[in-house]
Amino acid sequence: DSAVRPESYTQRKDGSVEIHQQIVIARDSQKGIVLGKGGAKLKAIGEAARKELAEILGQKVHLFLHVKVEEGWDETREFYDDIGLDWVK
């Protein structure tokens, strides 16, 4: 399982926006899957997300993705609260 947790959203003076997000995974063994060979998979995910966000927001987007291993994140109510989802168990 994985989830995306927003870290920061900053409006730049040039009219663009800088967004930092974490891709949270449950096990270290998943890191290679998310990153891909030489980081290619993460780069592709970032490019697609950046384009979609730019279209939705109507402005240039600088997107920074970070992969974080957090065992048991999907069993933590606080995690769901942090990302704006309802806790359903």
N, C-alpha and C positions, 0 to 999 in steps of 0.2 A: 504494500500500500504506500501511497505517497500523497502529499498535500502541498499546497502553496500557501506560505504565510507572508503577508506583506510586512516589510521592514520600514520603508520610508517612501514618501512621495514629496518631491520638492519642485516647486515651480522655479525655473531659471529665468534670469533677466532677459534672455534672448527669445522668450516666448515658448520654449520647449519645456518638457517636464522630465525629471530624473526619478526613476522608480527602482527601488531595491526590493527584491523578494527572495525568500528562501524556499527551496524545494526540500521538503522534509521527508525523509525516508526512515524506515524502522530498523534496517540492518545495514551494516557496513558492506555486506556482500551485494547490496543493491546499487551501491555507488557507481560501479563500473557500467551497469546497465543504463543509468541516467546520464552519465558522462559520455559514454561511447568511446571509441578509439580516438585518442588524442583530443578528447573533448568535443568531437564532431556532433554527437547527439545533442548535448547541451546547447551547443551553438545553434543547431537547427531549431530546437525548441525556442530559444531566445529570439531568433530572427522572426519566426512565425508569430510569436506572442507580441513582439514589438510592432510589427506591421498591423496586427489586429487592434492593438491598443491605440496606435496612432490614428487609425481610421475611426475608432469609436470616439476618441477624445478630440479629434480634429486638430492635432498639433504634433510636432516632432517629439518622439519619445526616446529617451536614453534608458535602456533596461539593463539592469545588472542582476543576474541570477546566481545564487549561492546554494550549493547542496549541503545539507546538514543531516547527520544521522542523529535521530532522537528515538531511542528504543521506547516502545510503548506509547508513542504519541497518540495513537488511535484509541487508546483506553483512558485518555485524560480529558476530563470535562473542560478544564481551563484552556486546552489547545483549541477545542471547538469554539469556545467563547472568543478567543483571540482572533479567529478567522471569520467570526460572524455567523457561525452555523449553530443550529440547535443540537443539543446533546440528546441522542436517541439510543438507548441501550436496552 
